[in-house]
Amino acid sequence: MIGNPALSWHSNTTYKPHDLSQFTKTQSKLSPFSNSQYPQIKLRFPEHTHLHCSHTHIVKCEESNHCPNGLKFVRGRKLLSELSTWGIGGPCNYFVQVSSQTQLVYVVRYCQEHCIRFMIVGKGSNCLFDDMGFDGCVILNRIEFLERIDSNTFTVGSGFGFNRLGILCSSKGLTGLEFAGGIPGTVGGAAYMNAGANGQETADVVDSIEMVTTEGELQRLNRMDLKFGYRLSPFQDMKDLAAIVAVTFRLKQSESARRRQIEHLERRRNSQPLGERTAGSVFRNPSNSGLSAGELIESAGLKGRRVGGAMVSNIHANFFINSGGSTCQDMLELISLVKETVYRKCGVQLKEEVMYVQPHCNILNPNRDKTRPL
Ligand SMILES: Cc1cc2nc3c(=O)[nH]c(=O)nc-3n(C[C@H](O)[C@H](O)[C@H](O)COP(=O)(O)OP(=O)(O)OC[C@H]3O[C@@H](n4cnc5c(N)ncnc54)[C@H](O)[C@@H]3O)c2cc1C
C-alpha cells in the first residue's frame, strides 16, 4: 500500500569559524522577552508592514520585488528537490526565504491570516518531500546569527548550520556539541528532531529555546519545561508551534573536545555513504532489539536493495540513497519493503526517523502531525 495515506507517517553571516573570540557579550536579540518564563510578546509591526496582503499581492511581490521586510515570495516554481539532501520533491505553491526573526514572524502571520498552510525547512536533511510537492508555503530558514552570552553560553539563530556550530564550539575547547560535526542540518532542525550521535544529543546542551507561534507571537521556553526523548522533542507535538527561532546552548570547557570530534568525523567517513544523496538514518534504532536499525536491515539481506532510483546503501544499511532520479514514490516503496522484510525476518517493527511531508493537509502547520514519524 505504498503512497497510500495509510502508510504515511502521521504523519550570511560572513562569520569565520575560528573567530569565536570576537563575539562580544551582548544582550540577546530576543532580550525583550528573556526575563520571564513563557512570556508572550505581541509583535507590533510598523505601519508599512501591516498584514493586509492577498494572494495577488504575493504574485505582485514576486514581479516587483518590493515585499515588506525585504521578502521575496516565489509562486509555484520552487522545487522541493532543491531544498532536500535527498534531492526529491515537486514544487510548492509558495516559497520564501527568511533571514531574520522579523521576516519569519511576518510570513507566519501572513500565512495565518490568509489561511495558507506552511512549513519551515532548514537544510532538508531529514525530510522526504512528495513528488506532488507541497500545497502551501515553504519557509526556508536562514536566520544565522550567533551571540556569545558568556564563555560557555551561546544564543544561535535557528538557521545556523549545526555542523558549523559543532566544529566552532569544539575548536574553541567547548564540549557538548562534538556530535554536531557531520550533521548537515540547522540548529532549528536539530532541536526539533533532538538530533544526536555518539552518545550525545541536542537536548543535553539546550538551555532555552525561542519560538514563534502560529499566531505570530514569540515565546521563550526553558529547558526544564521541555521533555525530550530519543529523536523526539516536544516541538513535534506542539499545536501552536510555527517555528523555532533561536536556541541558547550551555556548554562546558574541555580541551579534548576537538580531538573527540575528529575521531567521530573519521568514523562517519568510514561508515556512512557521505558522497551520496541521503537523509541520514531512515529509521530510529529500536529500543529493545539489541541491534541497531542498520544491523537489522543488513541481517535481513537488504543492503543494495533497489526500488527505481532509491537504494539501500551498501556502506550503511540505514542510509537510503537517491542513486539518480529517485522519486518520492520509489523511496516510500523501498522504506515499506524494508520495514516489512525486517519485521518478517527479525520480528522487529522499525519506525521512521525521516519526516515524510504530505502535499496536502487541512491544518496550517504540517509540522504538527503530518510530518511526524509513526
Ligand atoms: C549525511 C547525513 C548524516 C546525518 N547524521 C545524523 C546524525 O548523526 N544524527 C541525527 O540525529 N541526524 C542526522 N542526520 C539527519 C538530519 O541532519 C538531522 O535530523 C537534522 O537535525 C535535520 O535538520 P534540518 O535543518 O535539515 O531539518 P529539516 O530536514 O529541514 O526539517 C526536519 C523537520 O524539522 C522541522 N524543522 C526544521 N527547522 C525547524 C525550525 N526552525 N523550527 C521548527 N521546526 C523545524 C521541519 O519542519 C521538519 O519537520 C543526518 C543527515 C544526513 C544527510
The ligand as an ORCA input file, in Angstrom:
! r2SCAN-3c Opt
* xyz 0 1
  C      24.718     12.576      5.865
  C      23.747     12.795      6.986
  C      24.114     12.474      8.282
  C      23.205     12.654      9.340
  N      23.596     12.317     10.598
  C      22.736     12.489     11.626
  C      23.122     12.128     12.956
  O      24.247     11.699     13.222
  N      22.225     12.313     13.950
  C      20.976     12.823     13.715
  O      20.195     12.960     14.662
  N      20.571     13.153     12.461
  C      21.410     13.013     11.417
  N      21.022     13.351     10.155
  C      19.643     13.833      9.918
  C      19.473     15.378      9.928
  O      20.650     16.026      9.505
  C      19.045     15.881     11.301
  O      17.796     15.344     11.683
  C      18.951     17.413     11.338
  O      18.770     17.818     12.664
  C      17.795     17.958     10.498
  O      17.968     19.366     10.391
  P      17.416     20.164      9.132
  O      17.655     21.613      9.359
  O      17.964     19.618      7.863
  O      15.858     19.824      9.248
  P      14.856     19.642      8.031
  O      15.122     18.356      7.338
  O      14.838     20.875      7.204
  O      13.488     19.512      8.836
  C      13.240     18.360      9.630
  C      11.980     18.640     10.468
  O      12.291     19.682     11.392
  C      11.395     20.775     11.207
  N      12.159     21.994     11.406
  C      13.304     22.381     10.788
  N      13.705     23.594     11.227
  C      12.775     23.983     12.125
  C      12.611     25.160     12.919
  N      13.467     26.211     12.876
  N      11.536     25.227     13.736
  C      10.647     24.196     13.802
  N      10.745     23.083     13.061
  C      11.800     22.963     12.241
  C      10.902     20.650      9.765
  O       9.656     21.309      9.576
  C      10.808     19.131      9.622
  O       9.608     18.670     10.182
  C      21.916     13.181      9.081
  C      21.549     13.515      7.760
  C      22.452     13.327      6.734
  C      22.033     13.707      5.329
*
